[in-house]
Amino acid sequence: MLTNPVAQPLPISAADVEAAAAAIGENIVKTPCLKSTTLSQITGAEVWLKFENLQFTAAYKERGALNKLLSLTADERARGVIAASAGNHAQGLAYNARRLGIPATIVMPRFTPIIKVQQTESHGATIVLHGEKFEEATEHAHALAAKRGLVFVHPFDDPLVMAGQGTVGLEMLDAVPDLDCLVVPIGGGGLISGIATIAKARNPDIEIIGVQAQLYPSMHAFIAGSPAPCDGDTLAEGIAVKTPGQLTRQVVQALVDDIVLVAERDLEHAVSLLLTIEKTVVEGAGAAGLAALLAHPSRFRGKRVGLVLCGGNIDTRLLANVLLRELARGGRLARLRIRLKDRPGQLFEIARIFDQQQANILEVYHQRIFTSLPAKGLITDIECETRDREHLDRLIEAIRAAGYEVRPVELD
């Protein structure tokens, strides 16, 4: 258990989570919680997956947003709500506000990808683009709320939002009551606060493990009492939060047992595995729980573990890059840099070796000018497809055996 130096009433209780479940009722998808036999074999744990990427807006954020909206008075509903978000909170709030007939305004940083702006607009929200950073968008949203009398709906640091998110854990424990451990992504902390509250009330011995990207260890740093930089391009943009909530910190400190960090490679591998094995699309944050099992196998081996696939909103081009990079790391795709002599038939001889080894050539790049080789030197990069790492190794050995210099161009 993480230390809670000052005993104090926590912002939410199990009763609040149960009340949220009753309030939101059938208005959200009670997503399946299913055992993954293959991922269990890979990780050594008994893995149960909660498919929150199957919500209408493809993320759990609908739960907290709806619980907050349902609490508003008639006057507050008439005035409308406002939030600052460039992601799932924006869509979850906009979608449910339209369903309830509540005007919604979403402030997004100017750099927000156009697809996210369009998706949020499609749910009927008014979009305001302001600021270069999320903090600037948030400040502007508060200013507009005060000026126009709108209700500000925080993405995580609000008791009603936290309780709504906790209904994810309630459903998981209803489906699998004897889970040993719940592994939950942490951004601002709303999801893990709600889940930890209901889970610990149901079973004080259950482990609650938070997961953060190594590039954004904000809650981990707060708990450890040692500031850490939070910056960089992470695949898990949904949990790339520099400052966790004031309320959520209290719950995490009191109820969460541990927080682990995962590298970008682990996140990429987890996204790929979930698509190829479970045939489900998740964003980087949604794959963080599985990434934790892959990065820290001994921590979870032999336990019955529940993972929250918290969202599935990932850019298709980014998803394609992740999958291709995983193929390259597994030896299924490769770029081989081969030094040739400047004479007829060299490329034919190389192609013949690929044919003999049953390796598929995808692309061929010649380089004569921008190289440190002598003027008659020639570099050829060949992108190819092989069955696996062993097949690729045999191909490289065959090229070397034919007298050519060759090396794979490795990913970082």
N, C-alpha and C positions, 0 to 999 in steps of 0.2 A: 504494500500500500504506500502511495506517495504520502509524504508528511503533510499534516494539516495542523500547523502550530497553534492556531487559535480556534477553539471550538466555537462555532457560530451557526445559527440557523442557515440552511442552504436556500438558495433562491427558489428551488422547486422541490416538490415531494412526489412520491409515487402516486399519491392521490391526484396530483395535477396531471400526470401522464395518463392515468386512467380516465380522468375527465376529458382530456383532449381526445382520447380514443373514442369516447362516447359522442363527443361533439362533431368530429369530422366524419365519423361513421362510414357510410358507403360512398362518400364523396371523393374518396381516394381509392386507389387500387390496393387491395390487400395482396401484395406481391408474394409469389411463391418463395418458400425457404426449402431448398432441396439439397440432398447429399450429392457430392461429386465423387464418384468412385475413383476416377482417374487422377484427379488432383489429390485425393487422399493417398493414393499409391505414390505419387511424385513427392509429396511433402512429408509423409510419415505421420500425418495427423488425420483425424476423421474430419473432413472439411464439409461444412454446411454453408450454402450460399443464399443470401437474401437478395433477390433480384429487384432492387429499387430502381434500376435502369429501365424497368418496365412501367413506371408511372407515365401518365399521359405526357408530361413535359420531360420525361426521361431522367428524373432525379427526385430524391426524397424531399427536397425543399418545399414541395407542395404542402406537406403535412404541417410544418410550422407556420407557413404563411396563411393557410386556411384557418388554423386554430386562432391566430391573431385576428384575422378578418371577422370571424364569427363572434368575437368578443366586443366588437365596436358597437357603440350606441347608434341609434337612427341618425342623430345629428352628425356624428363622425363619419358614418357611411355616406351621407349626402355630401359632405365636404371633400371626401376622397383621401387616398393614401399616397405616400411617396416613399421611394427607397433608392438607395445607391447600389448598383450592382452591374456587373458586366457578364453575369453568368446565370446559373440555375435559379438563384433567388429571384432574379428579375422575371424569369419566365413563370416560375411557380406563383409569384404574387400576381402578375398580370393576368394569368389564366383564371385563377380563382376569383380575383376581383371582378372580372368580366362576368363570370357565372353568377356572382352575387349582385351585380348591378352597381358596383362601387367604382368610381373613377380612379384610375391609377396613373401615376407619373413615375417614370424611372429615369434617374440621372446616371448616365454612363460616361466614362472617360472618352475623350475624342478618339483615342486609338482603338476603341473596341471594334473587332472585326465586323464587317457589314452583315454577315450572316446572323450574328447574335442580335444585332439591332433589328433586322428584319423579322427574326423569330419572335422577339418580344413585341414588336409592333403588331404582329399577326394575332396576338392575344388581346388587342384593343388598347394597349397602354400608350400614353403620350411619352415620347422619348425626348430627353434633353441631353445633348452632348456637351460636356463641360470638363475642362481640366485635362492635364496630361497624365495624372496619377489618380488612383482610386481615392486617395485621401482628399484630393481636391474635389472630386465628384461628391464625396460624402459631405464635405463642408457645404457645398452648394445645395445639396438636398436638404440639409438642416435649415439653411437660409430660406429656401423656398417654402418649406413646411411652416416656418414661423410667419412668413409674409402672407401666405395663402390660407393658413389655418388647416393645413393637411396633417394627417397622422403619419408620423415617420415609423416605418416598419423595419427594424434592424434585422440584418440577415442571420444573426446568431445571439446577440447579447440582450435577449428579451425573454422573460420567464415563460410567456405563452408560446413563443417560437420554440424555445428549448423543450417544453413539454410536448409540443406537437411532434418534434423530431424524435422524442423518446418512444413514440408509438411504434417505431421500427423495431426497437428492442422488445417491446411488449408482444408483438406478433411473432418474433423469432422464438421467444421463450414459450409462447403458446404452442408453437409448432414442434419445438425440440426442447422440452423442459430440462433435460439433463445435460445441457451444454456445460463444458468445463471453463470455456473461455470465449469472450467476444473480442474481436479485433476490429477497431473502428478508426477510420481516417479522422484526423484533426486538422481543421483550418482555424476558424475562430473558436471552435469548441462547442457549438450548439448541439450537434448530433451526439457526440460522446457524452455530453452532460445529461441529455435526456435519457439515453440508453443506460448509462451507469446508474442513474437514479432509480429506474424501475428494476433493473437487473439485480442490484444490490439489495433492494427491498424484497425481491422474490427469493434470492439466494445469496446470503452474505459471503459465501465462499467462492462464488464465481469470479474469475479473473477478468478484469477489464483492461485491455491493452490498447493504447492509442498508437497511431502511426502518422509520422510526418515525413515529408521529403527532406533529404539532407540539406537542400538549398534553402528551405524555409522552416527551421526548427524553432519557431517562436514559442510555442507552449512548452516544448522540451527545455528550452533555455530558461524560461520563467521558473519552471519547477526546480531546475538545477541551481537557480540563483546565479547563473553566469551568462551575461549577454552574449549573443551569437549573431553574426551577420545573417540577414535574410534577403537574398537577392539572387538573380539569375533566371534563366529560362528553364522552367521545370515542366515536364509532361503533366504533372499533377497541378495544373493551374487552379483547379477548384479548391485546393487547400493551401494555396500560396498566399498565406495571410501573415503580414509582418507583425501585427499586434493582436493577440487574442483578446477575447472579451473580459471585462471585469467580473461579470457574474459567472461566466463559464470557468474562469480560473479557480473560483472558489469550489465549484463542484469537482473539477478535475483533481485539484489538490486533495480533496477529501475522499473521493471514491475511486479514482483511477489507479490501478496497481503499477503500471509502467508505461513508458512511451518509448517506442523504438523508431529509429530513423532508417530510411531506405534510399538507395542511390537511384539515379536515373536509369541505369541499366536494369535494375530489378523491376522498376515500374514498366519499362518497355517489355521485358520478358513476361510480366504478369498480364499486360494487355493482350499480348500475342497468345498466351496460353488460354485465356478465357475465350478468345475468339475461335481458336483452332480446336479446343477441347470441348468447351461448353456451348460453342456457336452463339455467343452473346457478345455484343459490342459494349465496352465500357470505356469511359474516359480515364485519364491517368489517376485522378483521385479515386475513382471507383475501383481501380486495381490495386490500391495501396495496401489493403489487407492481405491479399495474396502475395504481394511483393514482400511483405514482412515475413511471411512463412518461408519464402524462398531465400531471403537474406539471413534469417535467424532460425534455421531448421531445428536446432537443438532446443530452442526456447518453447517450441510447440509440439515436438514429436510425441506421439502417443496420446495426445489430448483430443477431446471432442470440441472442435473450434467453429464458431460462427463468424462468417465474414460478411460485411455489408458492401454490396456492389452499389455504391451510393449514387452513381450517375453514369449516363451513357452518351453525354453530349460531347463528341469528339469530332473535330474537323476531318473530313474524309481524306484529304491530302495528307494530313498528319498521321492518320491511321495507316495509310498506305506506306508512308516512310517507316513507321515503326515495324510493320510486318516485313518489309524488305530488309531492314537492318537485322531483324531476328533471323531471317533466312541466311544472311551473310555470316552472322555469328555462328550459326549451326553448320556452315560449310555447304549449304544448299545453293547459295549464290556466291560468286567470287570474282574479283578483278585480278588478273595475273599480268604482271609487268614483265615483258620478255624482251631481251636484247637480241636483235637480229643483225646479220651482216647485210650490207647493201648490195645484194645480188639477186638475180631472178630466181624464183621458186621458193624463197624462204617462207613466205606467208603460206604457200601451198603445203610445205612440209609441216608447218605448225598445225594447220587445219587437219592434216592427215592424222597427226597424233591425237587430236581431239576426237576424231572419228573412231580411231582404234580404241580409245578409252571410253567411248560412248558418253562423252560430255557434250552438252549442247552449247554452241556459241550464240550469245545474244547480241553483243556489240563488239566492234573492232575499232580501235583508235590508233592512228599512226602519229608519231611525233618525230619530226626531222629537225625543226628549227629551234624550238625552245627547249634545249637539252644541253647538258654539260658534256655530252659525248663528242668525239671527233666528228668532223664534217660528214664522213661517210658512215657514221654510226646511225642506228635506227632503233627507236623504242616503240614497241607495240603493246598497248594495253588491250586485253581481251576480257570482256565480261562473259561469264559462262555459268551454266547451271549444272550442278552435280547432285548425286543422290544423297550424299552425306559427307561428313568430314573425312572419313576413310577413303571414299571415292576421290575426293579432291586431292588428298595426299598422294594417291596413286597417279593421278594425272600430272602433278608437279614432278614427281620422280621420273615419269616417262619423258617429260620435256627435258629434264636435266640429263637423262641418260642419252638423249639424242644430241647432246652437246650445246644446249642453249642455257644462258643465264636466265633464271626466272625467280620471281618472288611475288608473294601475294600482297596486294595493297590492303592493309588491315584497317578496320574501323577502330576509332578510339574506344 
